[in-house]
């Protein structure tokens, strides 16, 4: 495990979430009417999910664990390694579901869901980062 890579990815995650926090719309109507705002929010949310998957994959690769077969399985494996909590696992698996819709079916995105994520679920990414950081700090190989 390369702690420098993990710290860089955690910093990228922080920047993505900060961008959503800075641009989060006050209402669903505002989000629905502003194409640039839609792009900023969705792009940074999908990047955040991908970064969490990348961070998880990097952590898992330094163990004897079997490689996950899906993005959602990355978080199950991290929970099994004691890197993240059950609650964070569930939240991140939901985030993967959102990412899949955003990436593969952008034209059918439910803007009320995007608004709700931007208002009530950015803390899930912060929690993931805190838990992974604690795991990183507790690993003597990460120093």
N, C-alpha and C positions, 0 to 999 in steps of 0.2 A: 504494500500500500504506500502510495506516495502522498504524504501529508500536504505538500505544496500544491499538488493538483487538486486535492480535496478542498483546501482553503480557497483556491482560486474559483472553484465551482461554487462554493458557498458564498463567496463575494458576488459572483454573477447572479446567483439566486437572490441575494439581498437587493441588488440593483433592479432586477425585474419586478420584484414585489414593491419596491419603493416607487417605481414608475407607475404601477397600477394605483398605488395609494395616492400619488400626486394627481393622477388623471381620473380617479374614480368618479363616475357620474353621480349626481345627486338623485336622479330618478331614472326609471326605465325609459320614460319618454325622451329624456335627454340622450340617452345611449342609442335609442332607436333612430333618432333624427340626425346623428352625427357619425358619418362613415369613418372619419379619421379617428374619432374616439373609439369606435368599435375596433378598428385595426390595432390601435395602441394597446387597448385592454386585452383583447384576445391574443395578440402576438406575445405579449409579456406573460400572460397566464400560461400559454402553451409552452413557452420557453422555460418557465419556472417548473412545470411538471417534468419536462425533459431533463432539466438539470437535476431534479431530485432522483429521477431514474438513473442518470449517469453517476451521480454520487453513490447511490446504492449499489450499482453494478461494480463500481470501483472498490467499494468496501468488501463486497462479496467475493470479488476475484482474489482477494488476499487471504481467503479462508479455504478450507477443504470442502466447502459447500458445493453442491451441484448448481450449475448455472441456471438461473430462472428462465423459463420458456416464454414468459410474457412480462410486460411492464408491471402489471399488477402483482405478479409473483415476486418481483424484486422486493416489494415492501413486506410480503409475507416472510421472505428469507431474512430480511433485516430484523424483523420482530423475533424470528427464531434465534438470531444471533445476539439478541438482547440490545440491539442498537436503537430500536424505536419501540414505542408502546403500542399496545393493541389499538388504542384510540387513533394514534397517528397512522397506523397501518390502514385502518378503515377510511380515514380522511384522504389519504394519498391514493388509495384505490379508487375512490370516487373522483378524485382529481384526474386520474388516468382516463376514466370514462368521459369526463368533460373534454379532455385533450383529444380523445379519439373522434368525438363529434366535431370539434372545432377544426381539426386537421382534415378529416375525410368528408365531412358534410357541412362545410362552412355556410352554405346557402340555407340551411335549416336550423341555424342556431336560435335558441330561445333566449332572447335578450333579457328577459326577466331573470333567467337563471344566471346569466353572466353578471347582471347587476347584483344579484344576491351573493354570488361568489365574491365580487369586489367589495361588498359591504360587510359580509359576515364570515368569510372563510379564508382571508389572507393570513389569519393567525395560524392556520394549519401549516402553512409553509414556514412560518417563524418557528413553530413547535418542532417541525421536522429538522430544521437547521440546528436548533438548540440540542435536540437529542443526539443528532449525529456528531455535533461538536463535542458533547460530553463523552461520547464513545471514542472519538479521536483523541481527546485529551487523556483518557484513561488507558490508551494503548501505548505501551512502551516502545513499540515498533514505529509509532507515528512521530517520534521526536527526532 
